[in-house]
Amino acid sequence: MLVRLSKTLILVALVALMAAPGASGQEAKKKEVKDRAEYDLYAAITKETDNNKKLQLLNEWKQKYANTDFKEDRLEFYLFTYQGLNRAADMHETAKELVAVNPKNIRGLSWVLLLTPTLGKNTPDILDTGEKAANSLLSSTDTLFAASAKPAATSEADWTKARTDSESLAHKTLGWVAMQRKDYPAAEKQFKESLKDNPNAGEVSYWLGTVLVSQRVAEKQAEALFHFARASTYEGPGALSAQGRAEINKYFEKVYNSFHGSAEGIDALRQAAKTSATPPEGFKIKSSYEVALEKEEELKRSNPMLALWLNVRSELTGPNGPQYWEGSVKGAGLPGGASGVTKFKGKLVSQSPAKNPKELVLAISDASTPEVTLKLDEAMAGAAEPGTEIEFEGVASAFTKDPFMLTFDVDKAKVAGWPAPVKKAPAAKKAIRKKK
């Protein structure tokens, strides 16, 4: 699933630094044009509004004045021009070159970070460039965002936010790079750092869920589901597009149902994730195994006979069913062992023959599915209605997996619940009249 960032994410965090080319993040040194012609080119570029014509002027400047004092400024002009022409690959190469000229150039660093995950080319060179730019920015924030570097027109709050958002972007890029290299633990760490600084980044929440799932660690699956829920439900600033959220929601529902075993609790999870980028203290989603285990334990308390039967049936129909039959069931007296259950109990499905039967078919798991055949040593007297509850114990003598049927040899004396035959009332004697 591919989810792309909106084009509006264009150095929002660093808007205070984008007033004009030349604010590169390092102390300016005196620059001089070579001659009047270079000055005229520079002036023409600053006035030109057509990006294609501006690109021609930049190429002319580069050709005629390769070693200009304004090399860094020129690269920044190239960067903005390529942006206007929507040429992302050229922007990335220019930003990379800009950082090579000045490793502290905030524009170059920021554009490398923004473009690394969106180019669609995860070559080793692109990943290495993104990683170096992110580490360079993180190691330079004290200098880049020092109080003395703050533009006069920028408020303290905006300056602090610019630093925070820059650090979030750097951690996001490091996480992306690690994710492409399949270093999922490292990616997890970086994405969590990014969300600390910018909890409203829906895309980072989605990526964090992805790397948590990819680690295939049982303890991290519930946390991954939380972040998928966050990415698919959060709709505020920094959220993914409606289409992106819808795509992730489909995946989230599928993974949730697979992990938990049902959709129970999914709405409550969505609500929690919509209002917070991180799981609450003690957050947990029970796995389908845990849910089944709890139900099994509850069944053992409330209906130990049915719990024992379902366990026997599950083992017989499982992948090791033949071994379980030969080693634990065949020829064994059931129920038995340490379960405390003395008799199985089922509903009568059919009897053969219809009267005085020696073979009974019972349902145990529900009221009507044939599961057990009782072969009696003596015929039962009379007949019973379907649905009659029968208790028994016997020796397992035969088994088929599909359709499931477990046959027991049973002593008539160990069957309970069979109705007593209805005795017909004796016919009334006719009164004999005496002759007068």
Summary of the structure (lengths in Angstrom):
residues: 436
radius of gyration: 38.7
end to end distance: 110.1
largest distance: 163.1
contacts: 1289
relative contact order: 0.06
helix: 54%
strand: 10%
